[in-house]
Amino acid sequence: MPEEDLVDIKFRLYDGSDIGPFRCSSSTSTVDMLKQRVVSDWPRGKTITPKVVNEIKLISSGKVLDNNKTVGQCRTPFGEVAGGVIIMHVVVQPSLAKTKTEKKIDNSPKQIACSCSIM
């Protein structure tokens, strides 16, 4: 693997702490592979913890990254420093099914008192 193909990536979590940096190939490493790494290396004891890859989104340069793209396809050359570390932000979004089962939603019909009169 050529040296210029390797990039260092650090993942910034919701509380400002970091995972990494990790060195990976910009031509063969996909966003999905990075997400798997984040889930497997997630620090213990955090109040929010992703269980699966689909519960996180990676953001770089203000853009949500697509799972099937490589790191090289997601990079924006503007502002990058040679030999610098790329910081990607991690957003955790628990699955919708999980949040619906945790919350008890009262869908029963409500009676609304109306003090309107018809003329």
C-alpha distance (Angstrom), angle and dihedral (degrees) to the residues before:
residue distance angle dihedral
M1 . . .
P2 3.82 . .
E3 3.79 115.2 .
E4 3.83 92.6 -123.2
D5 3.82 89.0 58.3
L6 3.83 91.4 63.4
V7 3.80 121.4 87.9
D8 3.79 132.2 -178.3
I9 3.80 114.8 -130.1
K10 3.79 128.8 -171.0
F11 3.80 122.3 -169.4
R12 3.82 117.4 -141.1
L13 3.81 113.9 -151.5
Y14 3.81 129.7 -150.4
D15 3.81 93.3 -94.1
G16 3.81 95.6 49.9
S17 3.80 96.0 -101.1
D18 3.80 120.5 125.3
I19 3.79 140.0 -133.9
G20 3.78 113.6 -150.8
P21 2.94 146.0 -45.5
F22 3.80 96.9 -123.3
R23 3.79 126.7 -178.3
C24 3.78 114.4 -133.6
S25 3.77 140.9 160.4
S26 3.80 114.1 -93.6
S27 3.81 91.7 -154.0
T28 3.82 101.1 47.9
S29 3.83 105.9 25.2
T30 3.80 112.4 90.9
V31 3.78 128.1 -157.1
D32 3.81 88.4 -112.1
M33 3.83 89.6 57.4
L34 3.81 90.0 50.8
K35 3.81 90.7 50.7
Q36 3.81 90.3 51.6
R37 3.80 88.6 52.6
V38 3.82 91.7 49.8
V39 3.83 92.6 50.5
S40 3.82 92.7 47.3
D41 3.84 93.8 46.6
W42 3.83 96.5 41.0
P43 3.83 109.1 139.1
R44 3.81 116.3 -107.9
G45 3.78 118.8 -116.8
K46 3.81 98.4 35.3
T47 3.80 115.4 140.3
I48 3.81 91.2 -132.3
T49 3.80 116.4 45.7
P50 3.81 125.8 173.8
K51 3.80 114.0 -133.7
V52 3.81 98.3 -167.6
V53 3.80 138.0 19.6
N54 3.82 92.7 -106.1
E55 3.81 90.4 65.0
I56 3.81 93.8 67.4
K57 3.77 135.9 64.9
L58 3.79 125.0 -162.5
I59 3.78 118.4 -143.0
S60 3.79 124.2 -165.2
S61 3.80 124.9 174.6
G62 3.81 89.3 -7.1
K63 3.81 94.9 -55.7
V64 3.80 128.5 113.3
L65 3.80 105.6 -126.9
D66 3.83 123.1 -128.0
N67 3.82 116.3 -123.8
N68 3.80 95.5 -131.1
K69 3.83 96.7 52.2
T70 3.78 124.2 94.4
V71 3.79 122.7 -121.9
G72 3.81 88.8 -108.5
Q73 3.81 91.7 56.0
C74 3.82 90.4 52.2
R75 3.78 97.9 48.0
T76 3.76 120.5 106.4
P77 3.80 111.5 -154.1
F78 3.81 94.1 -153.9
G79 3.77 110.9 104.8
E80 3.81 97.2 0.4
V81 3.78 116.0 137.3
A82 3.80 117.5 -143.1
G83 3.79 108.2 -106.5
G84 3.81 91.6 11.9
V85 3.78 127.3 132.7
I86 3.81 118.8 -105.8
I87 3.81 111.2 -135.3
M88 3.80 117.1 -149.7
H89 3.78 120.6 -172.4
V90 3.80 118.7 -133.3
V91 3.81 119.7 -143.5
V92 3.80 117.4 -169.5
Q93 3.80 116.5 -149.9
P94 3.81 112.2 175.9
S95 3.78 113.3 -139.8
L96 3.80 116.4 -85.7
A97 3.80 93.3 -124.6
K98 3.79 90.7 56.3
T99 3.78 94.6 50.7
K100 3.82 92.5 47.1
T101 3.80 92.4 53.4
E102 3.79 92.8 46.1
K103 3.80 93.2 53.1
K104 3.76 118.5 62.4
I105 3.74 106.4 -139.9
D106 3.78 117.9 -160.2
N107 3.81 105.2 -144.4
S108 3.80 95.4 167.9
P109 3.81 115.1 128.1
K110 3.78 114.9 -95.6
Q111 3.75 126.4 -142.3
I112 3.75 112.7 -131.9
A113 3.77 118.9 -156.6
C114 3.75 110.7 -137.3
S115 3.78 123.0 -168.3
C116 3.79 93.8 -170.3
S117 3.77 121.4 126.3
I118 3.77 126.4 -152.6
M119 3.77 115.5 -130.6
